[in-house]
Amino acid sequence: MTWSLRALRWSFCAYIAWSSLQTFAGARTGHAALHAHALLLSGAELLAIAAFLFERSALPACVALVAIFAIAAVLTALAGQTPLRFLYFAATAVHIVLAQRASTGPAPEPRRTPAG
């Protein structure tokens, strides 16, 4: 993986983790019934972004993040706000995974040994 892709991954993870921690802390101080979705989503997001840091777990973490961002976008839209940031976050996660796969190239062919 190139240094620029690694920098993008780590800066993306740092930003999402920071935002999730702020949401989690804010939801804990509010009314539990009103903020239960924020606690659940931000907690799941923190777990997924931690897994996203590592190349081996990036693909399943990306799938989880895209699902979390989609749910957050719907909830944000229902609250009357513009959810475009979640589209950007999801696109960034997908880009990182696809760029990582492109930079490592295809898996090597297994060696064939002659029978006998």
N, CA, C and O atoms as CSV, one atom per row, in Angstrom:
chain,resi,resn,atom,element,x,y,z
A,1,MET,N,N,0.853,-1.168,0.000
A,1,MET,CA,C,0.000,0.000,0.000
A,1,MET,C,C,0.901,1.234,0.000
A,1,MET,O,O,1.916,1.273,0.695
A,2,THR,N,N,0.524,2.224,-0.775
A,2,THR,CA,C,1.318,3.443,-0.872
A,2,THR,C,C,1.168,4.286,0.393
A,2,THR,O,O,0.218,4.120,1.158
A,3,TRP,N,N,2.114,5.182,0.595
A,3,TRP,CA,C,2.056,6.030,1.792
A,3,TRP,C,C,0.827,6.940,1.754
A,3,TRP,O,O,0.234,7.229,2.793
A,4,SER,N,N,0.443,7.395,0.545
A,4,SER,CA,C,-0.704,8.302,0.456
A,4,SER,C,C,-2.010,7.579,0.789
A,4,SER,O,O,-2.894,8.153,1.425
A,5,LEU,N,N,-2.128,6.337,0.366
A,5,LEU,CA,C,-3.319,5.555,0.696
A,5,LEU,C,C,-3.354,5.235,2.188
A,5,LEU,O,O,-4.412,5.271,2.817
A,6,ARG,N,N,-2.190,4.923,2.744
A,6,ARG,CA,C,-2.115,4.660,4.187
A,6,ARG,C,C,-2.479,5.926,4.970
A,6,ARG,O,O,-3.182,5.849,5.978
A,7,ALA,N,N,-2.004,7.089,4.512
A,7,ALA,CA,C,-2.329,8.363,5.178
A,7,ALA,C,C,-3.828,8.648,5.078
A,7,ALA,O,O,-4.440,9.113,6.040
A,8,LEU,N,N,-4.412,8.371,3.925
A,8,LEU,CA,C,-5.857,8.574,3.771
A,8,LEU,C,C,-6.628,7.661,4.717
A,8,LEU,O,O,-7.569,8.104,5.374
A,9,ARG,N,N,-6.236,6.391,4.792
A,9,ARG,CA,C,-6.914,5.445,5.689
A,9,ARG,C,C,-6.845,5.927,7.138
A,9,ARG,O,O,-7.863,5.970,7.830
A,10,TRP,N,N,-5.658,6.286,7.589
A,10,TRP,CA,C,-5.491,6.666,8.989
A,10,TRP,C,C,-6.178,7.992,9.309
A,10,TRP,O,O,-6.765,8.136,10.381
A,11,SER,N,N,-6.115,8.954,8.404
A,11,SER,CA,C,-6.786,10.230,8.676
A,11,SER,C,C,-8.307,10.059,8.638
A,11,SER,O,O,-9.013,10.670,9.440
A,12,PHE,N,N,-8.816,9.244,7.724
A,12,PHE,CA,C,-10.245,8.951,7.671
A,12,PHE,C,C,-10.683,8.271,8.972
A,12,PHE,O,O,-11.695,8.645,9.566
A,13,CYS,N,N,-9.927,7.289,9.400
A,13,CYS,CA,C,-10.265,6.578,10.641
A,13,CYS,C,C,-10.221,7.509,11.846
A,13,CYS,O,O,-11.084,7.433,12.721
A,14,ALA,N,N,-9.226,8.384,11.897
A,14,ALA,CA,C,-9.120,9.321,13.017
A,14,ALA,C,C,-10.326,10.250,13.052
A,14,ALA,O,O,-10.889,10.501,14.117
A,15,TYR,N,N,-10.725,10.763,11.882
A,15,TYR,CA,C,-11.864,11.675,11.844
A,15,TYR,C,C,-13.165,10.965,12.223
A,15,TYR,O,O,-13.944,11.490,13.019
A,16,ILE,N,N,-13.403,9.800,11.673
A,16,ILE,CA,C,-14.634,9.072,11.975
A,16,ILE,C,C,-14.659,8.670,13.448
A,16,ILE,O,O,-15.702,8.763,14.095
A,17,ALA,N,N,-13.528,8.225,13.982
A,17,ALA,CA,C,-13.474,7.860,15.405
A,17,ALA,C,C,-13.770,9.079,16.282
A,17,ALA,O,O,-14.532,8.977,17.245
A,18,TRP,N,N,-13.178,10.221,15.959
A,18,TRP,CA,C,-13.424,11.448,16.727
A,18,TRP,C,C,-14.902,11.834,16.678
A,18,TRP,O,O,-15.501,12.152,17.706
A,19,SER,N,N,-15.480,11.804,15.491
A,19,SER,CA,C,-16.896,12.149,15.342
A,19,SER,C,C,-17.788,11.167,16.097
A,19,SER,O,O,-18.768,11.564,16.727
A,20,SER,N,N,-17.444,9.893,16.030
A,20,SER,CA,C,-18.231,8.873,16.740
A,20,SER,C,C,-18.151,9.062,18.252
A,20,SER,O,O,-19.149,8.928,18.960
A,21,LEU,N,N,-16.958,9.371,18.733
A,21,LEU,CA,C,-16.808,9.611,20.178
A,21,LEU,C,C,-17.615,10.819,20.629
A,21,LEU,O,O,-18.212,10.799,21.705
A,22,GLN,N,N,-17.639,11.869,19.816
A,22,GLN,CA,C,-18.440,13.048,20.159
A,22,GLN,C,C,-19.927,12.705,20.174
A,22,GLN,O,O,-20.652,13.122,21.077
A,23,THR,N,N,-20.379,11.953,19.184
A,23,THR,CA,C,-21.782,11.547,19.133
A,23,THR,C,C,-22.123,10.657,20.315
A,23,THR,O,O,-23.171,10.823,20.940
A,24,PHE,N,N,-21.248,9.718,20.622
A,24,PHE,CA,C,-21.470,8.800,21.738
A,24,PHE,C,C,-21.557,9.570,23.053
A,24,PHE,O,O,-22.463,9.334,23.852
A,25,ALA,N,N,-20.626,10.484,23.278
A,25,ALA,CA,C,-20.626,11.277,24.514
A,25,ALA,C,C,-21.860,12.161,24.595
A,25,ALA,O,O,-22.459,12.292,25.662
A,26,GLY,N,N,-22.246,12.768,23.481
A,26,GLY,CA,C,-23.435,13.617,23.469
A,26,GLY,C,C,-24.707,12.823,23.721
A,26,GLY,O,O,-25.618,13.301,24.396
A,27,ALA,N,N,-24.769,11.625,23.184
A,27,ALA,CA,C,-25.958,10.790,23.372
A,27,ALA,C,C,-26.072,10.298,24.812
A,27,ALA,O,O,-27.178,10.113,25.319
A,28,ARG,N,N,-24.956,10.091,25.459
A,28,ARG,CA,C,-24.985,9.616,26.855
A,28,ARG,C,C,-25.497,10.686,27.814
A,28,ARG,O,O,-26.037,10.359,28.870
A,29,THR,N,N,-25.335,11.951,27.462
A,29,THR,CA,C,-25.763,13.019,28.366
A,29,THR,C,C,-27.210,13.420,28.130
A,29,THR,O,O,-27.793,14.134,28.946
A,30,GLY,N,N,-27.799,12.969,27.023
A,30,GLY,CA,C,-29.180,13.326,26.707
A,30,GLY,C,C,-30.168,12.322,27.273
A,30,GLY,O,O,-29.808,11.458,28.072
A,31,HIS,N,N,-31.402,12.447,26.854
A,31,HIS,CA,C,-32.446,11.516,27.266
A,31,HIS,C,C,-32.207,10.170,26.586
A,31,HIS,O,O,-32.038,10.106,25.368
A,32,ALA,N,N,-32.193,9.114,27.364
A,32,ALA,CA,C,-31.852,7.790,26.849
A,32,ALA,C,C,-32.789,7.352,25.734
A,32,ALA,O,O,-32.337,6.802,24.729
A,33,ALA,N,N,-34.073,7.583,25.894
A,33,ALA,CA,C,-35.025,7.132,24.881
A,33,ALA,C,C,-34.834,7.873,23.567
A,33,ALA,O,O,-35.009,7.292,22.496
A,34,LEU,N,N,-34.477,9.152,23.637
A,34,LEU,CA,C,-34.305,9.948,22.426
A,34,LEU,C,C,-32.975,9.674,21.730
A,34,LEU,O,O,-32.851,9.881,20.523
A,35,HIS,N,N,-31.996,9.215,22.477
A,35,HIS,CA,C,-30.655,9.085,21.922
A,35,HIS,C,C,-30.154,7.646,21.846
A,35,HIS,O,O,-28.962,7.422,21.635
A,36,ALA,N,N,-31.033,6.678,22.013
A,36,ALA,CA,C,-30.612,5.281,21.963
A,36,ALA,C,C,-30.028,4.928,20.609
A,36,ALA,O,O,-29.035,4.205,20.532
A,37,HIS,N,N,-30.637,5.434,19.533
A,37,HIS,CA,C,-30.106,5.137,18.192
A,37,HIS,C,C,-28.713,5.724,18.013
A,37,HIS,O,O,-27.864,5.116,17.362
A,38,ALA,N,N,-28.473,6.892,18.580
A,38,ALA,CA,C,-27.153,7.516,18.454
A,38,ALA,C,C,-26.101,6.718,19.224
A,38,ALA,O,O,-24.970,6.569,18.761
A,39,LEU,N,N,-26.471,6.210,20.389
A,39,LEU,CA,C,-25.546,5.366,21.156
A,39,LEU,C,C,-25.208,4.099,20.398
A,39,LEU,O,O,-24.039,3.724,20.303
A,40,LEU,N,N,-26.216,3.437,19.857
A,40,LEU,CA,C,-25.990,2.185,19.132
A,40,LEU,C,C,-25.166,2.412,17.866
A,40,LEU,O,O,-24.206,1.688,17.603
A,41,LEU,N,N,-25.547,3.415,17.092
A,41,LEU,CA,C,-24.823,3.662,15.838
A,41,LEU,C,C,-23.382,4.109,16.086
A,41,LEU,O,O,-22.463,3.631,15.421
A,42,SER,N,N,-23.182,5.006,17.022
A,42,SER,CA,C,-21.817,5.479,17.266
A,42,SER,C,C,-20.948,4.381,17.871
A,42,SER,O,O,-19.755,4.304,17.577
A,43,GLY,N,N,-21.531,3.535,18.709
A,43,GLY,CA,C,-20.781,2.398,19.251
A,43,GLY,C,C,-20.387,1.414,18.162
A,43,GLY,O,O,-19.242,0.965,18.108
A,44,ALA,N,N,-21.332,1.080,17.296
A,44,ALA,CA,C,-21.031,0.183,16.173
A,44,ALA,C,C,-20.015,0.809,15.223
A,44,ALA,O,O,-19.141,0.123,14.692
A,45,GLU,N,N,-20.139,2.103,15.018
A,45,GLU,CA,C,-19.213,2.811,14.134
A,45,GLU,C,C,-17.793,2.779,14.696
A,45,GLU,O,O,-16.833,2.612,13.944
A,46,LEU,N,N,-17.659,2.936,15.994
A,46,LEU,CA,C,-16.332,2.875,16.624
A,46,LEU,C,C,-15.696,1.498,16.439
A,46,LEU,O,O,-14.504,1.393,16.154
A,47,LEU,N,N,-16.492,0.452,16.601
A,47,LEU,CA,C,-15.961,-0.903,16.399
A,47,LEU,C,C,-15.556,-1.117,14.943
A,47,LEU,O,O,-14.493,-1.672,14.664
A,48,ALA,N,N,-16.403,-0.676,14.022
A,48,ALA,CA,C,-16.119,-0.868,12.595
A,48,ALA,C,C,-14.905,-0.055,12.156
A,48,ALA,O,O,-14.092,-0.540,11.369
A,49,ILE,N,N,-14.771,1.166,12.650
A,49,ILE,CA,C,-13.640,1.996,12.214
A,49,ILE,C,C,-12.337,1.463,12.788
A,49,ILE,O,O,-11.285,1.593,12.162
A,50,ALA,N,N,-12.396,0.861,13.975
A,50,ALA,CA,C,-11.189,0.229,14.531
A,50,ALA,C,C,-10.755,-0.950,13.655
A,50,ALA,O,O,-9.562,-1.138,13.412
A,51,ALA,N,N,-11.708,-1.733,13.187
A,51,ALA,CA,C,-11.385,-2.847,12.291
A,51,ALA,C,C,-10.902,-2.354,10.936
A,51,ALA,O,O,-10.079,-3.009,10.296
A,52,PHE,N,N,-11.399,-1.214,10.494
A,52,PHE,CA,C,-11.041,-0.652,9.195
A,52,PHE,C,C,-9.576,-0.227,9.140
A,52,PHE,O,O,-9.008,-0.108,8.054
A,53,LEU,N,N,-8.967,0.000,10.285
A,53,LEU,CA,C,-7.561,0.390,10.326
A,53,LEU,C,C,-6.644,-0.675,9.734
A,53,LEU,O,O,-5.576,-0.359,9.208
A,54,PHE,N,N,-7.054,-1.913,9.818
A,54,PHE,CA,C,-6.194,-3.028,9.422
A,54,PHE,C,C,-6.620,-3.581,8.067
A,54,PHE,O,O,-7.805,-3.806,7.818
A,55,GLU,N,N,-5.648,-3.793,7.207
A,55,GLU,CA,C,-5.933,-4.213,5.838
A,55,GLU,C,C,-6.713,-5.525,5.782
A,55,GLU,O,O,-7.600,-5.673,4.941
A,56,ARG,N,N,-6.408,-6.455,6.637
A,56,ARG,CA,C,-7.066,-7.764,6.588
A,56,ARG,C,C,-8.550,-7.703,6.931
A,56,ARG,O,O,-9.339,-8.506,6.431
A,57,SER,N,N,-8.924,-6.766,7.770
A,57,SER,CA,C,-10.333,-6.657,8.164
A,57,SER,C,C,-11.040,-5.482,7.499
A,57,SER,O,O,-12.170,-5.154,7.860
A,58,ALA,N,N,-10.386,-4.847,6.534
A,58,ALA,CA,C,-10.945,-3.639,5.927
A,58,ALA,C,C,-12.231,-3.900,5.151
A,58,ALA,O,O,-13.156,-3.091,5.217
A,59,LEU,N,N,-12.313,-5.003,4.420
A,59,LEU,CA,C,-13.502,-5.249,3.605
A,59,LEU,C,C,-14.754,-5.460,4.459
A,59,LEU,O,O,-15.749,-4.775,4.224
A,60,PRO,N,N,-14.758,-6.368,5.435
A,60,PRO,CA,C,-15.969,-6.484,6.259
A,60,PRO,C,C,-16.265,-5.224,7.065
A,60,PRO,O,O,-17.428,-4.895,7.297
A,61,ALA,N,N,-15.226,-4.521,7.489
A,61,ALA,CA,C,-15.430,-3.262,8.208
A,61,ALA,C,C,-16.050,-2.216,7.289
A,61,ALA,O,O,-16.888,-1.424,7.719
A,62,CYS,N,N,-15.637,-2.213,6.025
A,62,CYS,CA,C,-16.199,-1.280,5.047
A,62,CYS,C,C,-17.684,-1.555,4.841
A,62,CYS,O,O,-18.487,-0.623,4.787
A,63,VAL,N,N,-18.046,-2.807,4.727
A,63,VAL,CA,C,-19.459,-3.169,4.571
A,63,VAL,C,C,-20.258,-2.676,5.774
A,63,VAL,O,O,-21.340,-2.110,5.617
A,64,ALA,N,N,-19.725,-2.890,6.969
A,64,ALA,CA,C,-20.402,-2.419,8.186
A,64,ALA,C,C,-20.508,-0.898,8.198
A,64,ALA,O,O,-21.559,-0.355,8.538
A,65,LEU,N,N,-19.442,-0.213,7.834
A,65,LEU,CA,C,-19.466,1.251,7.820
A,65,LEU,C,C,-20.477,1.796,6.822
A,65,LEU,O,O,-21.196,2.747,7.128
A,66,VAL,N,N,-20.540,1.207,5.634
A,66,VAL,CA,C,-21.504,1.671,4.639
A,66,VAL,C,C,-22.929,1.493,5.166
A,66,VAL,O,O,-23.771,2.371,4.978
A,67,ALA,N,N,-23.203,0.375,5.818
A,67,ALA,CA,C,-24.533,0.152,6.398
A,67,ALA,C,C,-24.824,1.166,7.507
A,67,ALA,O,O,-25.926,1.711,7.578
A,68,ILE,N,N,-23.847,1.415,8.364
A,68,ILE,CA,C,-24.015,2.388,9.452
A,68,ILE,C,C,-24.244,3.787,8.890
A,68,ILE,O,O,-25.116,4.514,9.366
A,69,PHE,N,N,-23.463,4.166,7.876
A,69,PHE,CA,C,-23.631,5.486,7.262
A,69,PHE,C,C,-24.994,5.616,6.594
A,69,PHE,O,O,-25.595,6.691,6.621
A,70,ALA,N,N,-25.490,4.536,5.994
A,70,ALA,CA,C,-26.817,4.576,5.355
A,70,ALA,C,C,-27.911,4.793,6.398
A,70,ALA,O,O,-28.823,5.591,6.185
A,71,ILE,N,N,-27.821,4.088,7.520
A,71,ILE,CA,C,-28.807,4.252,8.589
A,71,ILE,C,C,-28.731,5.672,9.155
A,71,ILE,O,O,-29.756,6.314,9.382
A,72,ALA,N,N,-27.516,6.149,9.379
A,72,ALA,CA,C,-27.345,7.506,9.908
A,72,ALA,C,C,-27.882,8.548,8.931
A,72,ALA,O,O,-28.446,9.557,9.353
A,73,ALA,N,N,-27.713,8.316,7.640
A,73,ALA,CA,C,-28.227,9.255,6.637
A,73,ALA,C,C,-29.750,9.319,6.674
A,73,ALA,O,O,-30.333,10.401,6.591
A,74,VAL,N,N,-30.388,8.166,6.797
A,74,VAL,CA,C,-31.857,8.136,6.871
A,74,VAL,C,C,-32.337,8.854,8.129
A,74,VAL,O,O,-33.262,9.665,8.066
A,75,LEU,N,N,-31.718,8.562,9.263
A,75,LEU,CA,C,-32.120,9.207,10.518
A,75,LEU,C,C,-31.886,10.716,10.467
A,75,LEU,O,O,-32.686,11.491,10.990
A,76,THR,N,N,-30.800,11.123,9.842
A,76,THR,CA,C,-30.500,12.547,9.706
A,76,THR,C,C,-31.536,13.234,8.815
A,76,THR,O,O,-32.008,14.330,9.120
A,77,ALA,N,N,-31.880,12.571,7.707
A,77,ALA,CA,C,-32.889,13.138,6.801
A,77,ALA,C,C,-34.245,13.232,7.492
A,77,ALA,O,O,-34.961,14.217,7.313
A,78,LEU,N,N,-34.603,12.221,8.276
A,78,LEU,CA,C,-35.871,12.254,9.005
A,78,LEU,C,C,-35.906,13.373,10.043
A,78,LEU,O,O,-36.976,13.866,10.400
A,79,ALA,N,N,-34.735,13.768,10.522
A,79,ALA,CA,C,-34.646,14.873,11.480
A,79,ALA,C,C,-34.642,16.230,10.783
A,79,ALA,O,O,-34.572,17.268,11.441
A,80,GLY,N,N,-34.716,16.222,9.441
A,80,GLY,CA,C,-34.781,17.472,8.696
A,80,GLY,C,C,-33.441,18.066,8.335
A,80,GLY,O,O,-33.375,19.228,7.933
A,81,GLN,N,N,-32.364,17.299,8.466
A,81,GLN,CA,C,-31.034,17.790,8.124
A,81,GLN,C,C,-30.562,17.155,6.818
A,81,GLN,O,O,-31.131,16.165,6.357
A,82,THR,N,N,-29.539,17.724,6.239
A,82,THR,CA,C,-28.977,17.207,5.001
A,82,THR,C,C,-27.960,16.106,5.313
A,82,THR,O,O,-26.996,16.349,6.040
A,83,PRO,N,N,-28.164,14.897,4.773
A,83,PRO,CA,C,-27.285,13.779,5.117
A,83,PRO,C,C,-26.136,13.525,4.133
A,83,PRO,O,O,-25.577,12.429,4.121
A,84,LEU,N,N,-25.779,14.499,3.323
A,84,LEU,CA,C,-24.783,14.263,2.274
A,84,LEU,C,C,-23.420,13.834,2.809
A,84,LEU,O,O,-22.679,13.134,2.119
A,85,ARG,N,N,-23.086,14.237,4.012
A,85,ARG,CA,C,-21.781,13.859,4.563
A,85,ARG,C,C,-21.634,12.347,4.666
A,85,ARG,O,O,-20.533,11.815,4.530
A,86,PHE,N,N,-22.745,11.656,4.905
A,86,PHE,CA,C,-22.670,10.202,5.033
A,86,PHE,C,C,-22.390,9.528,3.696
A,86,PHE,O,O,-21.750,8.477,3.655
A,87,LEU,N,N,-22.857,10.114,2.617
A,87,LEU,CA,C,-22.525,9.615,1.280
A,87,LEU,C,C,-21.023,9.768,1.032
A,87,LEU,O,O,-20.377,8.866,0.498
A,88,TYR,N,N,-20.483,10.906,1.423
A,88,TYR,CA,C,-19.041,11.143,1.282
A,88,TYR,C,C,-18.245,10.148,2.130
A,88,TYR,O,O,-17.250,9.596,1.660
A,89,PHE,N,N,-18.672,9.915,3.366
A,89,PHE,CA,C,-17.967,8.972,4.240
A,89,PHE,C,C,-17.986,7.568,3.641
A,89,PHE,O,O,-16.961,6.887,3.622
A,90,ALA,N,N,-19.141,7.138,3.156
A,90,ALA,CA,C,-19.265,5.799,2.566
A,90,ALA,C,C,-18.392,5.687,1.312
A,90,ALA,O,O,-17.705,4.684,1.118
A,91,ALA,N,N,-18.422,6.712,0.469
A,91,ALA,CA,C,-17.615,6.688,-0.748
A,91,ALA,C,C,-16.121,6.639,-0.419
A,91,ALA,O,O,-15.354,5.970,-1.111
A,92,THR,N,N,-15.718,7.335,0.615
A,92,THR,CA,C,-14.306,7.319,1.021
A,92,THR,C,C,-13.897,5.934,1.487
A,92,THR,O,O,-12.832,5.444,1.110
A,93,ALA,N,N,-14.727,5.295,2.302
A,93,ALA,CA,C,-14.411,3.948,2.783
A,93,ALA,C,C,-14.299,2.965,1.612
A,93,ALA,O,O,-13.367,2.162,1.558
A,94,VAL,N,N,-15.245,3.032,0.682
A,94,VAL,CA,C,-15.218,2.141,-0.483
A,94,VAL,C,C,-13.977,2.427,-1.328
A,94,VAL,O,O,-13.316,1.497,-1.789
A,95,HIS,N,N,-13.661,3.690,-1.531
A,95,HIS,CA,C,-12.475,4.045,-2.314
A,95,HIS,C,C,-11.205,3.473,-1.687
A,95,HIS,O,O,-10.352,2.934,-2.392
A,96,ILE,N,N,-11.081,3.586,-0.393
A,96,ILE,CA,C,-9.880,3.078,0.284
A,96,ILE,C,C,-9.740,1.576,0.071
A,96,ILE,O,O,-8.648,1.094,-0.231
A,97,VAL,N,N,-10.821,0.839,0.222
A,97,VAL,CA,C,-10.767,-0.613,0.045
A,97,VAL,C,C,-10.436,-0.974,-1.404
A,97,VAL,O,O,-9.598,-1.841,-1.650
A,98,LEU,N,N,-11.088,-0.313,-2.360
A,98,LEU,CA,C,-10.821,-0.615,-3.768
A,98,LEU,C,C,-9.398,-0.233,-4.164
A,98,LEU,O,O,-8.747,-0.965,-4.910
A,99,ALA,N,N,-8.915,0.891,-3.677
A,99,ALA,CA,C,-7.544,1.314,-3.983
A,99,ALA,C,C,-6.535,0.364,-3.352
A,99,ALA,O,O,-5.501,0.072,-3.954
A,100,GLN,N,N,-6.819,-0.114,-2.167
A,100,GLN,CA,C,-5.943,-1.081,-1.508
A,100,GLN,C,C,-5.854,-2.359,-2.336
A,100,GLN,O,O,-4.765,-2.890,-2.555
A,101,ARG,N,N,-7.002,-2.849,-2.793
A,101,ARG,CA,C,-7.026,-4.075,-3.597
A,101,ARG,C,C,-6.299,-3.872,-4.921
A,101,ARG,O,O,-5.608,-4.775,-5.392
A,102,ALA,N,N,-6.445,-2.701,-5.522
A,102,ALA,CA,C,-5.766,-2.418,-6.792
A,102,ALA,C,C,-4.256,-2.303,-6.600
A,102,ALA,O,O,-3.489,-2.705,-7.475
A,103,SER,N,N,-3.828,-1.763,-5.472
A,103,SER,CA,C,-2.399,-1.573,-5.249
A,103,SER,C,C,-1.685,-2.876,-4.914
A,103,SER,O,O,-0.485,-2.999,-5.158
A,104,THR,N,N,-2.393,-3.839,-4.365
A,104,THR,CA,C,-1.758,-5.112,-4.031
A,104,THR,C,C,-1.769,-6.070,-5.210
A,104,THR,O,O,-1.020,-7.046,-5.222
A,105,GLY,N,N,-2.605,-5.804,-6.195
A,105,GLY,CA,C,-2.662,-6.648,-7.383
A,105,GLY,C,C,-3.431,-7.928,-7.126
A,105,GLY,O,O,-3.853,-8.190,-6.000
A,106,PRO,N,N,-3.613,-8.722,-8.165
A,106,PRO,CA,C,-4.360,-9.965,-8.013
A,106,PRO,C,C,-3.578,-10.981,-7.180
A,106,PRO,O,O,-2.353,-10.917,-7.078
A,107,ALA,N,N,-4.298,-11.890,-6.606
A,107,ALA,CA,C,-3.665,-12.946,-5.816
A,107,ALA,C,C,-2.817,-13.819,-6.740
A,107,ALA,O,O,-3.215,-14.090,-7.873
A,108,PRO,N,N,-1.656,-14.260,-6.266
A,108,PRO,CA,C,-0.811,-15.089,-7.108
A,108,PRO,C,C,-1.461,-16.446,-7.385
A,108,PRO,O,O,-2.218,-16.979,-6.574
A,109,GLU,N,N,-1.136,-16.978,-8.556
A,109,GLU,CA,C,-1.644,-18.298,-8.930
A,109,GLU,C,C,-0.990,-19.350,-8.035
A,109,GLU,O,O,0.198,-19.242,-7.732
A,110,PRO,N,N,-1.736,-20.356,-7.611
A,110,PRO,CA,C,-1.111,-21.411,-6.802
A,110,PRO,C,C,-0.157,-22.222,-7.668
A,110,PRO,O,O,-0.374,-22.401,-8.867
A,111,ARG,N,N,0.887,-22.699,-7.041
A,111,ARG,CA,C,1.865,-23.511,-7.768
A,111,ARG,C,C,1.284,-24.879,-8.052
A,111,ARG,O,O,0.626,-25.495,-7.213
A,112,ARG,N,N,1.547,-25.323,-9.246
A,112,ARG,CA,C,1.076,-26.656,-9.629
A,112,ARG,C,C,2.272,-27.603,-9.608
A,112,ARG,O,O,3.315,-27.338,-10.205
A,113,THR,N,N,2.089,-28.679,-8.925
A,113,THR,CA,C,3.153,-29.670,-8.882
A,113,THR,C,C,2.744,-30.846,-9.769
A,113,THR,O,O,1.572,-31.218,-9.835
A,114,PRO,N,N,3.716,-31.409,-10.432
A,114,PRO,CA,C,3.369,-32.554,-11.290
A,114,PRO,C,C,2.897,-33.738,-10.454
A,114,PRO,O,O,3.444,-34.033,-9.392
A,115,ALA,N,N,1.891,-34.389,-10.952
A,115,ALA,CA,C,1.359,-35.564,-10.250
A,115,ALA,C,C,2.342,-36.713,-10.404
A,115,ALA,O,O,2.950,-36.916,-11.456
A,116,GLY,N,N,2.467,-37.424,-9.355
A,116,GLY,CA,C,3.296,-38.600,-9.528
A,116,GLY,C,C,4.198,-38.830,-8.455
A,116,GLY,O,O,4.957,-39.798,-8.483
